Amino acid sequence: MRKLFTTFQVLALLLMAGAVTAQVRQITPDSARAMALAGEIVLIDIREPDEWAETGLPDVALTAAMRSADFIETLLNIRDQNPDIPLALICQSGNRSSYMTGELHKAGLTNVIDVVEGMSGSRVGPGWAMRGLPMRRYNAPIHVAILTTQP
């Protein structure tokens, strides 16, 4: 009986997680770049500094390391510069950005978008780098069209 109850709990959690994910908007890397350049989103790379240093970043992305103690504070500081513009999160393969956009949505920050595929691709698609989208070195200036500043 206990095993059956646990199975139902797991299924319920998966269904609830799916409901939240279904409410989170998703875009491709191509769309993310075009929208960032148009001022329609603020793109944020949520990977870790060692990943940024190893692979570079999207040329239009700010940074906020997801595992950093000041992650939420950084996101809020970025959002406060343009409160009506959605934040779009990108990571390596789309797993962390999907998880984090869902968690932020559940916490009430609903103006967030998941960039599927991530930087290196996933089963959903090839990703930012394989699509040949412009990159920048870690600590190099962001694209001049991006007016939101790194906190």
Chimera marker file (.cmm) of the C-alpha trace (Angstrom):
<marker_set name="trace">
<marker id="1" x="0.000" y="0.000" z="0.000" r="1" g="1" b="0" radius="0.5"/>
<marker id="2" x="2.823" y="2.403" z="0.910" r="1" g="1" b="0" radius="0.5"/>
<marker id="3" x="4.559" y="1.691" z="-2.415" r="1" g="1" b="0" radius="0.5"/>
<marker id="4" x="1.338" y="2.406" z="-4.296" r="1" g="1" b="0" radius="0.5"/>
<marker id="5" x="0.900" y="5.706" z="-2.409" r="1" g="1" b="0" radius="0.5"/>
<marker id="6" x="4.475" y="6.741" z="-3.206" r="1" g="1" b="0" radius="0.5"/>
<marker id="7" x="3.898" y="5.943" z="-6.884" r="1" g="1" b="0" radius="0.5"/>
<marker id="8" x="0.840" y="8.199" z="-6.900" r="1" g="1" b="0" radius="0.5"/>
<marker id="9" x="2.819" y="10.975" z="-5.196" r="1" g="1" b="0" radius="0.5"/>
<marker id="10" x="5.541" y="10.774" z="-7.838" r="1" g="1" b="0" radius="0.5"/>
<marker id="11" x="2.975" y="10.816" z="-10.649" r="1" g="1" b="0" radius="0.5"/>
<marker id="12" x="1.212" y="13.801" z="-9.101" r="1" g="1" b="0" radius="0.5"/>
<marker id="13" x="4.496" y="15.713" z="-8.832" r="1" g="1" b="0" radius="0.5"/>
<marker id="14" x="5.363" y="14.928" z="-12.447" r="1" g="1" b="0" radius="0.5"/>
<marker id="15" x="1.952" y="16.085" z="-13.611" r="1" g="1" b="0" radius="0.5"/>
<marker id="16" x="2.245" y="19.311" z="-11.612" r="1" g="1" b="0" radius="0.5"/>
<marker id="17" x="5.755" y="19.906" z="-12.955" r="1" g="1" b="0" radius="0.5"/>
<marker id="18" x="4.460" y="19.374" z="-16.474" r="1" g="1" b="0" radius="0.5"/>
<marker id="19" x="1.685" y="21.888" z="-15.877" r="1" g="1" b="0" radius="0.5"/>
<marker id="20" x="4.188" y="24.535" z="-14.791" r="1" g="1" b="0" radius="0.5"/>
<marker id="21" x="6.514" y="23.776" z="-17.701" r="1" g="1" b="0" radius="0.5"/>
<marker id="22" x="3.573" y="24.017" z="-20.098" r="1" g="1" b="0" radius="0.5"/>
<marker id="23" x="2.957" y="27.595" z="-18.876" r="1" g="1" b="0" radius="0.5"/>
<marker id="24" x="6.563" y="28.693" z="-19.386" r="1" g="1" b="0" radius="0.5"/>
<marker id="25" x="7.223" y="30.138" z="-22.819" r="1" g="1" b="0" radius="0.5"/>
<marker id="26" x="10.031" y="28.525" z="-24.808" r="1" g="1" b="0" radius="0.5"/>
<marker id="27" x="12.042" y="29.975" z="-27.683" r="1" g="1" b="0" radius="0.5"/>
<marker id="28" x="14.913" y="28.791" z="-29.865" r="1" g="1" b="0" radius="0.5"/>
<marker id="29" x="18.403" y="30.312" z="-29.788" r="1" g="1" b="0" radius="0.5"/>
<marker id="30" x="17.747" y="32.051" z="-33.146" r="1" g="1" b="0" radius="0.5"/>
<marker id="31" x="14.641" y="33.702" z="-31.751" r="1" g="1" b="0" radius="0.5"/>
<marker id="32" x="16.414" y="34.583" z="-28.508" r="1" g="1" b="0" radius="0.5"/>
<marker id="33" x="19.159" y="36.470" z="-30.348" r="1" g="1" b="0" radius="0.5"/>
<marker id="34" x="16.733" y="38.316" z="-32.609" r="1" g="1" b="0" radius="0.5"/>
<marker id="35" x="14.492" y="39.221" z="-29.675" r="1" g="1" b="0" radius="0.5"/>
<marker id="36" x="17.444" y="40.374" z="-27.538" r="1" g="1" b="0" radius="0.5"/>
<marker id="37" x="18.693" y="42.622" z="-30.351" r="1" g="1" b="0" radius="0.5"/>
<marker id="38" x="15.175" y="44.038" z="-30.756" r="1" g="1" b="0" radius="0.5"/>
<marker id="39" x="14.929" y="44.775" z="-27.019" r="1" g="1" b="0" radius="0.5"/>
<marker id="40" x="12.075" y="42.284" z="-26.578" r="1" g="1" b="0" radius="0.5"/>
<marker id="41" x="13.912" y="40.098" z="-24.030" r="1" g="1" b="0" radius="0.5"/>
<marker id="42" x="16.965" y="40.219" z="-21.815" r="1" g="1" b="0" radius="0.5"/>
<marker id="43" x="18.997" y="37.058" z="-22.424" r="1" g="1" b="0" radius="0.5"/>
<marker id="44" x="20.809" y="35.667" z="-19.377" r="1" g="1" b="0" radius="0.5"/>
<marker id="45" x="23.340" y="32.833" z="-19.468" r="1" g="1" b="0" radius="0.5"/>
<marker id="46" x="22.870" y="30.909" z="-16.196" r="1" g="1" b="0" radius="0.5"/>
<marker id="47" x="25.809" y="28.547" z="-16.595" r="1" g="1" b="0" radius="0.5"/>
<marker id="48" x="28.862" y="28.724" z="-14.325" r="1" g="1" b="0" radius="0.5"/>
<marker id="49" x="31.902" y="31.001" z="-14.780" r="1" g="1" b="0" radius="0.5"/>
<marker id="50" x="34.141" y="28.071" z="-15.742" r="1" g="1" b="0" radius="0.5"/>
<marker id="51" x="31.673" y="27.177" z="-18.520" r="1" g="1" b="0" radius="0.5"/>
<marker id="52" x="31.635" y="30.781" z="-19.764" r="1" g="1" b="0" radius="0.5"/>
<marker id="53" x="35.440" y="30.816" z="-19.776" r="1" g="1" b="0" radius="0.5"/>
<marker id="54" x="35.648" y="27.481" z="-21.602" r="1" g="1" b="0" radius="0.5"/>
<marker id="55" x="33.078" y="28.032" z="-24.346" r="1" g="1" b="0" radius="0.5"/>
<marker id="56" x="32.293" y="31.739" z="-24.418" r="1" g="1" b="0" radius="0.5"/>
<marker id="57" x="28.846" y="33.300" z="-24.202" r="1" g="1" b="0" radius="0.5"/>
<marker id="58" x="26.132" y="34.454" z="-26.562" r="1" g="1" b="0" radius="0.5"/>
<marker id="59" x="27.152" y="37.890" z="-27.788" r="1" g="1" b="0" radius="0.5"/>
<marker id="60" x="23.873" y="39.354" z="-26.477" r="1" g="1" b="0" radius="0.5"/>
<marker id="61" x="23.757" y="37.657" z="-23.050" r="1" g="1" b="0" radius="0.5"/>
<marker id="62" x="24.260" y="38.927" z="-19.536" r="1" g="1" b="0" radius="0.5"/>
<marker id="63" x="25.368" y="36.429" z="-16.887" r="1" g="1" b="0" radius="0.5"/>
<marker id="64" x="23.930" y="35.102" z="-13.636" r="1" g="1" b="0" radius="0.5"/>
<marker id="65" x="25.490" y="31.884" z="-12.344" r="1" g="1" b="0" radius="0.5"/>
<marker id="66" x="22.596" y="29.670" z="-11.249" r="1" g="1" b="0" radius="0.5"/>
<marker id="67" x="24.528" y="28.083" z="-8.386" r="1" g="1" b="0" radius="0.5"/>
<marker id="68" x="25.761" y="31.420" z="-7.044" r="1" g="1" b="0" radius="0.5"/>
<marker id="69" x="24.444" y="32.674" z="-3.704" r="1" g="1" b="0" radius="0.5"/>
<marker id="70" x="23.429" y="35.952" z="-5.347" r="1" g="1" b="0" radius="0.5"/>
<marker id="71" x="21.672" y="34.384" z="-8.354" r="1" g="1" b="0" radius="0.5"/>
<marker id="72" x="18.166" y="35.626" z="-7.511" r="1" g="1" b="0" radius="0.5"/>
<marker id="73" x="19.484" y="39.051" z="-6.522" r="1" g="1" b="0" radius="0.5"/>
<marker id="74" x="21.308" y="39.303" z="-9.863" r="1" g="1" b="0" radius="0.5"/>
<marker id="75" x="18.165" y="38.314" z="-11.786" r="1" g="1" b="0" radius="0.5"/>
<marker id="76" x="16.093" y="40.872" z="-9.908" r="1" g="1" b="0" radius="0.5"/>
<marker id="77" x="18.689" y="43.602" z="-10.505" r="1" g="1" b="0" radius="0.5"/>
<marker id="78" x="18.623" y="42.818" z="-14.217" r="1" g="1" b="0" radius="0.5"/>
<marker id="79" x="14.819" y="42.726" z="-14.278" r="1" g="1" b="0" radius="0.5"/>
<marker id="80" x="14.537" y="46.009" z="-12.380" r="1" g="1" b="0" radius="0.5"/>
<marker id="81" x="16.326" y="47.821" z="-15.223" r="1" g="1" b="0" radius="0.5"/>
<marker id="82" x="13.499" y="46.817" z="-17.599" r="1" g="1" b="0" radius="0.5"/>
<marker id="83" x="10.591" y="45.477" z="-15.510" r="1" g="1" b="0" radius="0.5"/>
<marker id="84" x="8.292" y="44.923" z="-18.497" r="1" g="1" b="0" radius="0.5"/>
<marker id="85" x="10.778" y="42.987" z="-20.625" r="1" g="1" b="0" radius="0.5"/>
<marker id="86" x="10.906" y="39.196" z="-20.119" r="1" g="1" b="0" radius="0.5"/>
<marker id="87" x="14.066" y="37.494" z="-18.928" r="1" g="1" b="0" radius="0.5"/>
<marker id="88" x="15.137" y="34.594" z="-21.151" r="1" g="1" b="0" radius="0.5"/>
<marker id="89" x="17.413" y="31.982" z="-19.579" r="1" g="1" b="0" radius="0.5"/>
<marker id="90" x="19.927" y="29.863" z="-21.481" r="1" g="1" b="0" radius="0.5"/>
<marker id="91" x="22.269" y="27.139" z="-20.192" r="1" g="1" b="0" radius="0.5"/>
<marker id="92" x="24.398" y="24.375" z="-21.709" r="1" g="1" b="0" radius="0.5"/>
<marker id="93" x="21.703" y="21.978" z="-22.957" r="1" g="1" b="0" radius="0.5"/>
<marker id="94" x="18.385" y="23.451" z="-21.857" r="1" g="1" b="0" radius="0.5"/>
<marker id="95" x="17.995" y="21.364" z="-18.694" r="1" g="1" b="0" radius="0.5"/>
<marker id="96" x="18.939" y="24.023" z="-16.139" r="1" g="1" b="0" radius="0.5"/>
<marker id="97" x="17.088" y="26.798" z="-17.947" r="1" g="1" b="0" radius="0.5"/>
<marker id="98" x="13.947" y="24.654" z="-18.163" r="1" g="1" b="0" radius="0.5"/>
<marker id="99" x="14.161" y="23.793" z="-14.477" r="1" g="1" b="0" radius="0.5"/>
<marker id="100" x="14.892" y="27.361" z="-13.375" r="1" g="1" b="0" radius="0.5"/>
<marker id="101" x="12.188" y="29.004" z="-15.477" r="1" g="1" b="0" radius="0.5"/>
<marker id="102" x="9.705" y="26.545" z="-13.982" r="1" g="1" b="0" radius="0.5"/>
<marker id="103" x="10.885" y="27.280" z="-10.437" r="1" g="1" b="0" radius="0.5"/>
<marker id="104" x="10.796" y="31.045" z="-11.007" r="1" g="1" b="0" radius="0.5"/>
<marker id="105" x="7.325" y="30.748" z="-12.500" r="1" g="1" b="0" radius="0.5"/>
<marker id="106" x="6.114" y="28.803" z="-9.457" r="1" g="1" b="0" radius="0.5"/>
<marker id="107" x="7.642" y="31.478" z="-7.211" r="1" g="1" b="0" radius="0.5"/>
<marker id="108" x="5.638" y="34.188" z="-8.985" r="1" g="1" b="0" radius="0.5"/>
<marker id="109" x="8.218" y="35.537" z="-11.453" r="1" g="1" b="0" radius="0.5"/>
<marker id="110" x="6.196" y="34.650" z="-14.535" r="1" g="1" b="0" radius="0.5"/>
<marker id="111" x="7.856" y="36.926" z="-17.080" r="1" g="1" b="0" radius="0.5"/>
<marker id="112" x="10.616" y="34.379" z="-17.803" r="1" g="1" b="0" radius="0.5"/>
<marker id="113" x="11.333" y="32.406" z="-20.966" r="1" g="1" b="0" radius="0.5"/>
<marker id="114" x="13.263" y="29.172" z="-21.473" r="1" g="1" b="0" radius="0.5"/>
<marker id="115" x="15.732" y="29.093" z="-24.366" r="1" g="1" b="0" radius="0.5"/>
<marker id="116" x="15.506" y="25.478" z="-25.455" r="1" g="1" b="0" radius="0.5"/>
<marker id="117" x="18.517" y="23.659" z="-26.915" r="1" g="1" b="0" radius="0.5"/>
<marker id="118" x="20.926" y="25.692" z="-24.788" r="1" g="1" b="0" radius="0.5"/>
<marker id="119" x="24.427" y="26.485" z="-25.935" r="1" g="1" b="0" radius="0.5"/>
<marker id="120" x="25.537" y="23.036" z="-27.082" r="1" g="1" b="0" radius="0.5"/>
<marker id="121" x="22.236" y="21.512" z="-28.136" r="1" g="1" b="0" radius="0.5"/>
<marker id="122" x="19.979" y="18.737" z="-26.985" r="1" g="1" b="0" radius="0.5"/>
<marker id="123" x="17.438" y="16.339" z="-28.412" r="1" g="1" b="0" radius="0.5"/>
<marker id="124" x="15.321" y="19.436" z="-29.148" r="1" g="1" b="0" radius="0.5"/>
<marker id="125" x="17.850" y="21.014" z="-31.514" r="1" g="1" b="0" radius="0.5"/>
<marker id="126" x="21.475" y="21.933" z="-32.244" r="1" g="1" b="0" radius="0.5"/>
<marker id="127" x="21.920" y="24.803" z="-29.780" r="1" g="1" b="0" radius="0.5"/>
<marker id="128" x="23.409" y="28.278" z="-30.002" r="1" g="1" b="0" radius="0.5"/>
<marker id="129" x="26.965" y="27.271" z="-30.964" r="1" g="1" b="0" radius="0.5"/>
<marker id="130" x="26.052" y="24.660" z="-33.593" r="1" g="1" b="0" radius="0.5"/>
<marker id="131" x="23.615" y="27.112" z="-35.161" r="1" g="1" b="0" radius="0.5"/>
<marker id="132" x="26.642" y="29.359" z="-35.677" r="1" g="1" b="0" radius="0.5"/>
<marker id="133" x="25.190" y="32.235" z="-33.690" r="1" g="1" b="0" radius="0.5"/>
<marker id="134" x="27.666" y="34.916" z="-32.573" r="1" g="1" b="0" radius="0.5"/>
<marker id="135" x="29.593" y="34.368" z="-29.378" r="1" g="1" b="0" radius="0.5"/>
<marker id="136" x="31.822" y="36.508" z="-27.193" r="1" g="1" b="0" radius="0.5"/>
<marker id="137" x="34.680" y="35.633" z="-24.895" r="1" g="1" b="0" radius="0.5"/>
<marker id="138" x="34.006" y="35.648" z="-21.166" r="1" g="1" b="0" radius="0.5"/>
<marker id="139" x="34.559" y="39.185" z="-19.843" r="1" g="1" b="0" radius="0.5"/>
<marker id="140" x="34.477" y="40.643" z="-23.375" r="1" g="1" b="0" radius="0.5"/>
<marker id="141" x="31.936" y="43.432" z="-23.916" r="1" g="1" b="0" radius="0.5"/>
<marker id="142" x="28.354" y="42.510" z="-24.696" r="1" g="1" b="0" radius="0.5"/>
<marker id="143" x="26.898" y="43.439" z="-28.113" r="1" g="1" b="0" radius="0.5"/>
<marker id="144" x="26.521" y="47.234" z="-28.384" r="1" g="1" b="0" radius="0.5"/>
<marker id="145" x="22.769" y="46.958" z="-29.073" r="1" g="1" b="0" radius="0.5"/>
<marker id="146" x="22.123" y="45.523" z="-25.586" r="1" g="1" b="0" radius="0.5"/>
<marker id="147" x="21.336" y="48.404" z="-23.251" r="1" g="1" b="0" radius="0.5"/>
<marker id="148" x="20.711" y="46.416" z="-20.071" r="1" g="1" b="0" radius="0.5"/>
<marker id="149" x="23.857" y="46.396" z="-17.966" r="1" g="1" b="0" radius="0.5"/>
<marker id="150" x="25.454" y="43.593" z="-15.994" r="1" g="1" b="0" radius="0.5"/>
<marker id="151" x="24.860" y="44.157" z="-12.251" r="1" g="1" b="0" radius="0.5"/>
<link id1="1" id2="2" r="1" g="1" b="0" radius="0.2"/>
<link id1="2" id2="3" r="1" g="1" b="0" radius="0.2"/>
<link id1="3" id2="4" r="1" g="1" b="0" radius="0.2"/>
<link id1="4" id2="5" r="1" g="1" b="0" radius="0.2"/>
<link id1="5" id2="6" r="1" g="1" b="0" radius="0.2"/>
<link id1="6" id2="7" r="1" g="1" b="0" radius="0.2"/>
<link id1="7" id2="8" r="1" g="1" b="0" radius="0.2"/>
<link id1="8" id2="9" r="1" g="1" b="0" radius="0.2"/>
<link id1="9" id2="10" r="1" g="1" b="0" radius="0.2"/>
<link id1="10" id2="11" r="1" g="1" b="0" radius="0.2"/>
<link id1="11" id2="12" r="1" g="1" b="0" radius="0.2"/>
<link id1="12" id2="13" r="1" g="1" b="0" radius="0.2"/>
<link id1="13" id2="14" r="1" g="1" b="0" radius="0.2"/>
<link id1="14" id2="15" r="1" g="1" b="0" radius="0.2"/>
<link id1="15" id2="16" r="1" g="1" b="0" radius="0.2"/>
<link id1="16" id2="17" r="1" g="1" b="0" radius="0.2"/>
<link id1="17" id2="18" r="1" g="1" b="0" radius="0.2"/>
<link id1="18" id2="19" r="1" g="1" b="0" radius="0.2"/>
<link id1="19" id2="20" r="1" g="1" b="0" radius="0.2"/>
<link id1="20" id2="21" r="1" g="1" b="0" radius="0.2"/>
<link id1="21" id2="22" r="1" g="1" b="0" radius="0.2"/>
<link id1="22" id2="23" r="1" g="1" b="0" radius="0.2"/>
<link id1="23" id2="24" r="1" g="1" b="0" radius="0.2"/>
<link id1="24" id2="25" r="1" g="1" b="0" radius="0.2"/>
<link id1="25" id2="26" r="1" g="1" b="0" radius="0.2"/>
<link id1="26" id2="27" r="1" g="1" b="0" radius="0.2"/>
<link id1="27" id2="28" r="1" g="1" b="0" radius="0.2"/>
<link id1="28" id2="29" r="1" g="1" b="0" radius="0.2"/>
<link id1="29" id2="30" r="1" g="1" b="0" radius="0.2"/>
<link id1="30" id2="31" r="1" g="1" b="0" radius="0.2"/>
<link id1="31" id2="32" r="1" g="1" b="0" radius="0.2"/>
<link id1="32" id2="33" r="1" g="1" b="0" radius="0.2"/>
<link id1="33" id2="34" r="1" g="1" b="0" radius="0.2"/>
<link id1="34" id2="35" r="1" g="1" b="0" radius="0.2"/>
<link id1="35" id2="36" r="1" g="1" b="0" radius="0.2"/>
<link id1="36" id2="37" r="1" g="1" b="0" radius="0.2"/>
<link id1="37" id2="38" r="1" g="1" b="0" radius="0.2"/>
<link id1="38" id2="39" r="1" g="1" b="0" radius="0.2"/>
<link id1="39" id2="40" r="1" g="1" b="0" radius="0.2"/>
<link id1="40" id2="41" r="1" g="1" b="0" radius="0.2"/>
<link id1="41" id2="42" r="1" g="1" b="0" radius="0.2"/>
<link id1="42" id2="43" r="1" g="1" b="0" radius="0.2"/>
<link id1="43" id2="44" r="1" g="1" b="0" radius="0.2"/>
<link id1="44" id2="45" r="1" g="1" b="0" radius="0.2"/>
<link id1="45" id2="46" r="1" g="1" b="0" radius="0.2"/>
<link id1="46" id2="47" r="1" g="1" b="0" radius="0.2"/>
<link id1="47" id2="48" r="1" g="1" b="0" radius="0.2"/>
<link id1="48" id2="49" r="1" g="1" b="0" radius="0.2"/>
<link id1="49" id2="50" r="1" g="1" b="0" radius="0.2"/>
<link id1="50" id2="51" r="1" g="1" b="0" radius="0.2"/>
<link id1="51" id2="52" r="1" g="1" b="0" radius="0.2"/>
<link id1="52" id2="53" r="1" g="1" b="0" radius="0.2"/>
<link id1="53" id2="54" r="1" g="1" b="0" radius="0.2"/>
<link id1="54" id2="55" r="1" g="1" b="0" radius="0.2"/>
<link id1="55" id2="56" r="1" g="1" b="0" radius="0.2"/>
<link id1="56" id2="57" r="1" g="1" b="0" radius="0.2"/>
<link id1="57" id2="58" r="1" g="1" b="0" radius="0.2"/>
<link id1="58" id2="59" r="1" g="1" b="0" radius="0.2"/>
<link id1="59" id2="60" r="1" g="1" b="0" radius="0.2"/>
<link id1="60" id2="61" r="1" g="1" b="0" radius="0.2"/>
<link id1="61" id2="62" r="1" g="1" b="0" radius="0.2"/>
<link id1="62" id2="63" r="1" g="1" b="0" radius="0.2"/>
<link id1="63" id2="64" r="1" g="1" b="0" radius="0.2"/>
<link id1="64" id2="65" r="1" g="1" b="0" radius="0.2"/>
<link id1="65" id2="66" r="1" g="1" b="0" radius="0.2"/>
<link id1="66" id2="67" r="1" g="1" b="0" radius="0.2"/>
<link id1="67" id2="68" r="1" g="1" b="0" radius="0.2"/>
<link id1="68" id2="69" r="1" g="1" b="0" radius="0.2"/>
<link id1="69" id2="70" r="1" g="1" b="0" radius="0.2"/>
<link id1="70" id2="71" r="1" g="1" b="0" radius="0.2"/>
<link id1="71" id2="72" r="1" g="1" b="0" radius="0.2"/>
<link id1="72" id2="73" r="1" g="1" b="0" radius="0.2"/>
<link id1="73" id2="74" r="1" g="1" b="0" radius="0.2"/>
<link id1="74" id2="75" r="1" g="1" b="0" radius="0.2"/>
<link id1="75" id2="76" r="1" g="1" b="0" radius="0.2"/>
<link id1="76" id2="77" r="1" g="1" b="0" radius="0.2"/>
<link id1="77" id2="78" r="1" g="1" b="0" radius="0.2"/>
<link id1="78" id2="79" r="1" g="1" b="0" radius="0.2"/>
<link id1="79" id2="80" r="1" g="1" b="0" radius="0.2"/>
<link id1="80" id2="81" r="1" g="1" b="0" radius="0.2"/>
<link id1="81" id2="82" r="1" g="1" b="0" radius="0.2"/>
<link id1="82" id2="83" r="1" g="1" b="0" radius="0.2"/>
<link id1="83" id2="84" r="1" g="1" b="0" radius="0.2"/>
<link id1="84" id2="85" r="1" g="1" b="0" radius="0.2"/>
<link id1="85" id2="86" r="1" g="1" b="0" radius="0.2"/>
<link id1="86" id2="87" r="1" g="1" b="0" radius="0.2"/>
<link id1="87" id2="88" r="1" g="1" b="0" radius="0.2"/>
<link id1="88" id2="89" r="1" g="1" b="0" radius="0.2"/>
<link id1="89" id2="90" r="1" g="1" b="0" radius="0.2"/>
<link id1="90" id2="91" r="1" g="1" b="0" radius="0.2"/>
<link id1="91" id2="92" r="1" g="1" b="0" radius="0.2"/>
<link id1="92" id2="93" r="1" g="1" b="0" radius="0.2"/>
<link id1="93" id2="94" r="1" g="1" b="0" radius="0.2"/>
<link id1="94" id2="95" r="1" g="1" b="0" radius="0.2"/>
<link id1="95" id2="96" r="1" g="1" b="0" radius="0.2"/>
<link id1="96" id2="97" r="1" g="1" b="0" radius="0.2"/>
<link id1="97" id2="98" r="1" g="1" b="0" radius="0.2"/>
<link id1="98" id2="99" r="1" g="1" b="0" radius="0.2"/>
<link id1="99" id2="100" r="1" g="1" b="0" radius="0.2"/>
<link id1="100" id2="101" r="1" g="1" b="0" radius="0.2"/>
<link id1="101" id2="102" r="1" g="1" b="0" radius="0.2"/>
<link id1="102" id2="103" r="1" g="1" b="0" radius="0.2"/>
<link id1="103" id2="104" r="1" g="1" b="0" radius="0.2"/>
<link id1="104" id2="105" r="1" g="1" b="0" radius="0.2"/>
<link id1="105" id2="106" r="1" g="1" b="0" radius="0.2"/>
<link id1="106" id2="107" r="1" g="1" b="0" radius="0.2"/>
<link id1="107" id2="108" r="1" g="1" b="0" radius="0.2"/>
<link id1="108" id2="109" r="1" g="1" b="0" radius="0.2"/>
<link id1="109" id2="110" r="1" g="1" b="0" radius="0.2"/>
<link id1="110" id2="111" r="1" g="1" b="0" radius="0.2"/>
<link id1="111" id2="112" r="1" g="1" b="0" radius="0.2"/>
<link id1="112" id2="113" r="1" g="1" b="0" radius="0.2"/>
<link id1="113" id2="114" r="1" g="1" b="0" radius="0.2"/>
<link id1="114" id2="115" r="1" g="1" b="0" radius="0.2"/>
<link id1="115" id2="116" r="1" g="1" b="0" radius="0.2"/>
<link id1="116" id2="117" r="1" g="1" b="0" radius="0.2"/>
<link id1="117" id2="118" r="1" g="1" b="0" radius="0.2"/>
<link id1="118" id2="119" r="1" g="1" b="0" radius="0.2"/>
<link id1="119" id2="120" r="1" g="1" b="0" radius="0.2"/>
<link id1="120" id2="121" r="1" g="1" b="0" radius="0.2"/>
<link id1="121" id2="122" r="1" g="1" b="0" radius="0.2"/>
<link id1="122" id2="123" r="1" g="1" b="0" radius="0.2"/>
<link id1="123" id2="124" r="1" g="1" b="0" radius="0.2"/>
<link id1="124" id2="125" r="1" g="1" b="0" radius="0.2"/>
<link id1="125" id2="126" r="1" g="1" b="0" radius="0.2"/>
<link id1="126" id2="127" r="1" g="1" b="0" radius="0.2"/>
<link id1="127" id2="128" r="1" g="1" b="0" radius="0.2"/>
<link id1="128" id2="129" r="1" g="1" b="0" radius="0.2"/>
<link id1="129" id2="130" r="1" g="1" b="0" radius="0.2"/>
<link id1="130" id2="131" r="1" g="1" b="0" radius="0.2"/>
<link id1="131" id2="132" r="1" g="1" b="0" radius="0.2"/>
<link id1="132" id2="133" r="1" g="1" b="0" radius="0.2"/>
<link id1="133" id2="134" r="1" g="1" b="0" radius="0.2"/>
<link id1="134" id2="135" r="1" g="1" b="0" radius="0.2"/>
<link id1="135" id2="136" r="1" g="1" b="0" radius="0.2"/>
<link id1="136" id2="137" r="1" g="1" b="0" radius="0.2"/>
<link id1="137" id2="138" r="1" g="1" b="0" radius="0.2"/>
<link id1="138" id2="139" r="1" g="1" b="0" radius="0.2"/>
<link id1="139" id2="140" r="1" g="1" b="0" radius="0.2"/>
<link id1="140" id2="141" r="1" g="1" b="0" radius="0.2"/>
<link id1="141" id2="142" r="1" g="1" b="0" radius="0.2"/>
<link id1="142" id2="143" r="1" g="1" b="0" radius="0.2"/>
<link id1="143" id2="144" r="1" g="1" b="0" radius="0.2"/>
<link id1="144" id2="145" r="1" g="1" b="0" radius="0.2"/>
<link id1="145" id2="146" r="1" g="1" b="0" radius="0.2"/>
<link id1="146" id2="147" r="1" g="1" b="0" radius="0.2"/>
<link id1="147" id2="148" r="1" g="1" b="0" radius="0.2"/>
<link id1="148" id2="149" r="1" g="1" b="0" radius="0.2"/>
<link id1="149" id2="150" r="1" g="1" b="0" radius="0.2"/>
<link id1="150" id2="151" r="1" g="1" b="0" radius="0.2"/>
</marker_set>
